[in-house]
Amino acid sequence: MYKHVVSLSRSTLREQAALSPVDINLVGSPDQVVEKCLALKAAGVTHLCGLYFAAADVEELLDQMSIFAETVIPRLGD
């Protein structure tokens, strides 16, 4: 995915080439992720497709998914 985004920096995303991967992904604390999601919602986004959770093993994956489900989703509203 990262290489794809980099390739788009020469065309579709050329006006946004200065944005880092952290800026354009849901990376950070639950508060930061909520803030990014609400900004996307305010811009008209209605779906977040293809969420990936970085994890070293299944236990960590399930933990990351639980954090998102319990601390982020409820704060996004309808």
Buried (B, 14 or more C-beta within 10 A) or exposed (E): EEEEBEEEBEEEBEEEEEEEEEEEBBEEEEEEBBEBBEEBBEEEEEEEEEEEEEEEEEEEEEEBEEBBEEBBEEEEEE
